[in-house]
Amino acid sequence: MKSVALFTEEIDDLERAVAELQKQCQGFDFQQHSAGLLFAHPDTDLEELMSLLTEAFAIPIIGVTASFIFTMEGVKREGISLHFFSADDCRFAVDSTGELEPEHVKEAMGQVYHNLVNQLGEKPKLLLTYGNPSLDMAGDDFVDTLDTLSEGVPVYGAMASDDFAVEDCRFVCNGHVFQYGAAVIAISGNIQPVMSSGFHVDTAIDYEGIVTRAEGNQVLELDGVPFVEALTKAGVVFNFDNAQDYLNTPFKISFETEAGEEIQCLRHLFCVDKKKGTAKFFGKIPVGAKLQVGILDAEGIHDSVASVVHDCLEGIAKNNPQSYHTLMVTSCASRLMSYTNAIHDESIAYVDRIPDGMEMSGLYAYGEACPIKTKTSSKGRNAFHNTTFSLLVM
């Protein structure tokens, strides 16, 4: 598989933006099968952009809004990123849920997966999913459904982001723009994806609570008392009106799956109901999970990036390094907030180590999908997580 990553900072004059993207891909040899992945600043007129892209490129495209975009030149505050994948020995299939209601998530994602398999004519080897769940959904719903139906085919992707308003997030598929739901690119054929994800979070206080009541991504009780009461007793004080407090205070979650796998990941608070003392997170937390309060710092974030890059480079070396040409980067928006004004610091940890010939794109997201390591699986288990840095090389 070969790829070409295009980028323009133009988001106002979209005819000019698309013309710039077309010029940048001149000379790229598109193969028999192709697909595209789009990241666009939330202020972009997506309806107009998708109309122009559909006319300019006869290639299926999915994507999401992104507040900050990774490029080979570092992080860009505004712009449009379009990454094309193309191959003779790989096949691509694209589909989406369309506009989605919470009660139909699993059914819709199931239909998407079956449509993708039918398009490919065989089981995929990689699933790329990008979308935007409503507050009554969770990224877990997208990832877990794909994981179950595909019987563990690697799932990589991210949820849309905006300027921390949440309501401006969108996703796109084949010329159409949607608010809630997800789109997927399924890839089959000659592909050996290498993925890694990681985080580094220190424990803020000496406290480990057990989730005793939960509903999806809402935690009602810790240790038998309301969430807020339990944390207040443990010494945690939140400024309920300051989103920065939520973003810089991740929760380390540990739980055991039905298959006996021990999972550890991070979850971020979205909001707290002060009257009921409950909390809603950017991701599901099961009853029985152990919860610790964490704290982010720039040094720890930098270390986690270096570790993930090292893992991916090792994985490439075990296969055929010359066959890898595509790099996808995803980092959580909460990590961006921890860097405050030094937004290029995270990219410094990987840009200089990327092998020659790689084409790269990525975004800061409101949640990431990437297999995570477990004690029982060397390949990792598909999972949705927050505050994590992840890489996909293919």
N, C-alpha and C positions, 0 to 999 in steps of 0.2 A: 504494500500500500504506500502510495505517495500522498503528500498533502501540500497545500499552500495556504498560509495564514495572511489575511489581508486586514488592513486597519486604516481608518480615516478618523480624524478629529472633527470632521464636519458633521453636524447633526441638524443644522437649520436648512441649508439648501441641499435637499436629498437627491436631486438630480445630479448635482455636482459630486455628492458623496458616492453615489453608485458609479459615476464615471471614473472616479479615483480608484475604486475597488476593481473595476474592469481593467483599468490600465495596469494595476499592480499584478494582475494574474496573467497578463500577456506573456506568452512564452511557456506557461505551465502546460504540460502535456496531459490533458484529461484522458483518462482511460475509459474502458467500456462501462464501468459502474461508478457512480459518484453520489455523494450526499454532502450537505453543508450544515454548519453549526454557527448560529448568530448570537452575539452579545451586543446589546445596544443600550445606551444611556436612557433612563426612563423618560427624559424630556423629548425623546425622539418621537416623531409622528409615525408610529409603527404601521398603521394602515397604509400610509403613502409609501413607506419604505418597502413593505412586503410586496406591494403592487409593482414597484419599480424593479425589485430584485427578481420577481417572477418573470418579468418581461426581459430582463437582461441575462438571466441565467436559467436555462431549462433544466434545473437540478432541484430536487426536493431539499427543503431547508427547514430546520427547527431551531428554536432558540428562546432566550429569555432576556428580560431587562437586567442591566448590571450597573450598579452605581460606580464601580471602579473595575477597570479591565487590565488584565496582565498582557504585556507584549514583550518582545525581545528587548525593547528599549526601556523596560521597567513598567511601572503602573501608570495608567492614564485615567485621568479624572472624568473626561467626557470623550465619547467617540462611538464608533461602530466597528466591531470585529466580526469578520466573516471567514470561517475556516472550512475549506473544501477538502474532503477525503476522496481519493480516487484510486481504482485498482482494476486490473483484469481478472485477478485471482481471488477477489473478495466480492461479495454481493451486499448491497445495502437496502434495507426496507425502512420506511418511515410511516408513522401513524400517530394519532393523538386521541385523547379522550373527548376533545371538544370542550365546550363549557360544561363544568361538572358541578353536581350537587353532592354534598357530603355523604348522603345515604347510598350513593351509587358508585363510590370510589372503587371498591374491589371488583364489582361487576364490570365497570368501564375499563379498568386496567386489564382485566382478564380478556375482554374482547380485543383490546389493543394488541395484547401478546399473540392471540390466535391469528389476528389479521397479519401480523408481522411474519409469523411462521408460514402462513399461506403464501405471502408474497415471496419469501425466500425459497420455499420449497424444501426447506431443511431446518434443523434446529440451529439457532444462532450461537455464536461463540462469545459475543459481547453485546451488552445492552447499554446504550447511552440514554439516560432519561433526564430531562430538564422540564421544570414546571413551576407551578405556584399554588400551594394548598391554601384554602381559606382557613380561618381561625378554628373551624370545626373539623378540619382535616389535619393530616400530618404527613410529612415527607415519608414517614415509615409506611403509610398506606400504599404509596407508589412502589417503594423498594421491596417491601415484604411480599406484595402480590406477585411482582415479577420474579422474585427469588423462588417462591413456591411453585409457580407454574413452569418455570424453566428448569427446575430442579438444580438450582445453584449456579446457573450461568452468571459470570461476573457482571455486576451492575455498577456503572459509574455515572456520576452526574451531579447536578446541583439544583437548588431552588432559586428562583428569581430574587433580585434585590433592587432596592431603590434608595432614595436619600433618607432612609430610616423613617419613612412615613408608612411603609408596608402597603398602603392602599394603591400605590402607583405601580406595583409589580404586575407584569404581564408575561405571557408566553406565546410563541408563534409556531405555526406548523403549516407548511404548504400554502403560504400566502394569506392565511387567516390569523387573526389576533384574538386571544382569549384572556380572561382574567384568572379563572381558577381551573386547574386541571394539570395535565402533563402530556408531553410529547416524547416519543422514543425513536431512536435510530437503532435498528438491529443489524448486526454485522455477522456474516458467515464467511466461510472459506479459509484462505491461508492467512490467519492472523494469530499471533501469540502475544496478547496484551500483558504488560507488566504494570502492576499497580501497587501503591503503598500510601498509607495515611498515618498521621501521627499527631500527638498533642503533648504539650508539657504544661501542667498546671500544678501549682503548689497548693497545699491545703491551708486554708485561711484560719481555721479554728479547729480545736480538738473535739470534733463532733461527728458522729456517724449515725444518721437516723434511718429507720426502716419505714418504707412506704406501706401503710396499713390500709389506706383507701385511695383508689385512683380510678379515673375514667378517661381512657385514651391518653391525651396529652395534658390532662388536668389532675393535679395531686391535691387530694382533699385533706388527708391526714398523714402525719408522721408520728410514729410511736403512739398511735391512738388518740392524738389531739390534733386540732387544726394546724395546717402547715405553718402559718405565720406564728402561731403560739409556740410551736415546737422550736422554731428557729430563734424566736425572741428569747426563750428560756436559755438557748445555747449561746446567746450573746450576739446574734446577728441583728443589725439595725439597717433597715432599708429606707432610703428616701423614695417613697412611692411615686413621687412626681418627677423623678430623674431617671431617664432611660439609661444614662451612662452607668448608674449603679447596677442595673440589670445586666448590661452588656459586659461589664468588667467583673462580674461575679458568676462564673460558670459553676455548674454542679456536676461533680464526678459521680456517675451512676454505675453500679455494679449489679448484675443480675444473672440468673441462670435460665437458659432456654429450656423448652420442653425436651430437647434432645440432650440436655445435660451440658451444653456448652456455656462456659462462663464468659460473659460479655462485659467489657468495661468501655464506656464512652462518656461524652460530655453532653449536657443539656443546658440550654439557656432559658431563663425566664422570659416570658413575653409580657405577662401582666399579673397583678395580684388583686384579688377581690378583698378589699380591706374589711368589709362587713362580715363576710363568711370566713375569712382567713384562709382561703384556698388560692392556688396558683396555677396558671396555665403556662406550658412550656412550648418551645419550638421543637416538639418531638414527644413521642410517647414514653411514659415511665410506668412499668408494670408494678402491681402489688407485690411486695416482697423485696423490691429493689433496695439496695443500700445506697444512701445519699450522703455525700460530703460536700461542704462548701469550699470552692476553690478561689484562686486569685490569679489573674493574668499579669505577666510582665514581658517586656520586649525581649529580654535576654532568653527567657524560656521559649518564646515563640521562634526566635532565630535558631535555637538548638533543635527544635522539632523539625524545622524545615531541612536543616542539614542532614538529620537522620533519615528523613523520607527520601531525599535525593540520593543518599548513599545506598539505601535499599533498592531503589529503582535501577541505579547504575549496575549494581551487583546482578540484578535479575536480567538485565540486557546482556551482560557479559556471558551469562550461562547459555544464552541462545545464539543468535547470529546478529551481532551488533550492527552490521552494515544494513540490515533489513528494517531497522527502526528509523522512521522519519517524522513521526508525529508526537507531540508532547501536549498534554492537556493539564492545566493547573486549576485547582479550586482551593480557595481559602475562605474561612468564615468571616463575615463582616465584623464580628466582635473582635477578631484579632486586629483588624484595621483600626478600630477605635482605640485599642491599647497602644498603637504606635503614635497616636495623636497626629502630630504634624510630619512625622518621619515615615510617610507611606511607602517610600522606596526601600526601606530597610529589609522587608521580607523578601523582595525580589533579589537583593544582593546575595542572599544565601544560596541561590540556585542558578542565576543567569550565567555566571562565569564557569559553571560546571556542566552546562548543557553541551553534549557532543556536537561537532560540526555537522551541518546538514539537517538539523532538526527544525521543524516548523512548529511554533508554539502559540497557544492562545489560552485564555482563562479568565476567571472572574472572582470577585469577592461576593459570596452568596449568603443567603439566609438558611443554610443547612447544606450538607454535603452527603453524597452517596458514594461509598467506596468500600470494598471488603476490608474488614478489620481482623487482626490476628486474634486467635483464641488458643487456649491451651490444648484443644483437641483437634484443631484443623491447621495444617501447614499452609493451605491455600488461602485461608481466611474465610470469613462469613460475610455475606452481603449485609450492609447495615446503613442506616441513616444516622448522622451525628452532627453535632455543632462544634464550633471552636476548634476545628480540625483543618490541617493542611494536607492536601492529597495530590498525587500525581498519577497520570495514566500515560504510558508510553506504548505506542503501537506502530 
